[in-house]
Amino acid sequence: MTMAPDTKTTTHTPGPWSVFDDEIVADRTDRHVCTVDLEDGIHPSEWQANQRLIAAAPELLLVARAAFHALKSYQYGNVAPDLAAECCDAIAAALAKAEGRDR
């Protein structure tokens, strides 16, 4: 069963988002998105990884949608290598942000 992404129901704060201290903020508006507290028992490196993953959520959603549409187009006969390359580049950038390798 294939589930198509529904862009009409997306109501989250638009990205990109960044980590600032213990907060995730929207870059364009400086709007507070959420606070990620350092709980007892969580190592600081795990806390920072959680922050990065949350901050990368808008980009990850965007590339997941792009990859979905690219794969659907290949299913129907599209053989454009540029589309695959663009999707791979966008996915690599989003993963780098989520994993803290974008700095």
N, C-alpha and C positions, 0 to 999 in steps of 0.2 A: 504494500500500500504506500503510495507516494503522497506526502503532505506538502502542499505548496505553501511557501511563506506568504503571509498576509500583511502587506505593508500598510493597509488601511487601518489596522488595529494597533499599530505601534504608537504608544502614548508616553514613552519614557523621555527623559530629558535628552535633547539631542547631544551627540558627541562632537568632537572628542572630549574625553574626560582625562583628568590628571590627578595624581596623588599630591596632596599638600598636607604635610604633617600626618594627622590621623584622619583626614577628610579626603573624600573624592569630590572634585569640583568640575563643573562644566567649563571648558576652556573659553568659549566665546562669551559667556555671560558671567563667569565667576560665580555661578550659582552652586550652592551646596547640594550635592547629590546624596551623599550618605557619610556616616562616620564609621570607621572600622576600628573598634576598640581592641587594645592588646589585653586579652584575657589571661588570667592565671593559667599556667601550664602550656601556653602556646609560645614556642620559641620565636624571638623577634624576626628571624629570617622567614618563618612560615607566615607570620603576620604581614610582612612586607610582600611576600608572594601573593597572599590573598588580596591585598590592596591593588597590586598590579593587575591581577586577573579581573577584578571588578572594574578598574579603570579602563581596561581594554574591551569591556563588554560591547560598547557601541560598534567598534571596529570589527569585532568578531561576528556580531550579528550581520553587519553589512557584507562581510566577505562570505559568510555562510549563504546569504541570499544570492550573491553573485555566483558562487560555485554551483548552487542549486540550479540557477537559470542556465549557466553554461553547460552543465551536465544534461539538462533537459534538451538544450539545443543540439547537443551531440547525439542524443537519443533519436532525434528527428532528422539526422543527416548533416548537421553542420560540421565541417571539418576545418574550421578556421584556427590555425595554430596560434594566432595572435590573441585570441580570446582565452585560450588555455594559459598562455604566458602571462597575460594581465591578471588573471585570477590567481595564479601561483604567486606572483609578485605581491599582490594585495594580501593574500593569506600569509605569506612569509613575514610581511611587515606587521600584521596584526598579532601573529604568534610571537614575534620578537618583542613587541610591547608587553604582551601578557607575561612573557618569561623574563622581562627585564634586560633584554639584549639590544634595546633600541637606543641606548645612550652613547 
